Amino acid sequence: MSALFDFKSLIIVIVLFICCCSYIRHLRPSMVNSKTEGFTGLFRKAAVIGDRLSPYVALACVISAITTLFFR
């Protein structure tokens, strides 16, 4: 089943997208420009969410990893 149709997989994809965008923002801030709009602005918004809510995003990653390893 596609990750878009399974709610658990969709949440994992969103959390990993947020983690990747915030990681890229720390490595190369010029790649995630703050003046972009539209589809590319989504990367900046995800990076901001990852920076501001990093404890919750990290907790979501750990919970997703545990459920994937032990309950699938």
Summary of the structure (lengths in Angstrom):
residues: 72
radius of gyration: 13.5
end to end distance: 14.1
largest distance: 42.1
contacts: 177
relative contact order: 0.15
helix: 69%
strand: 0%
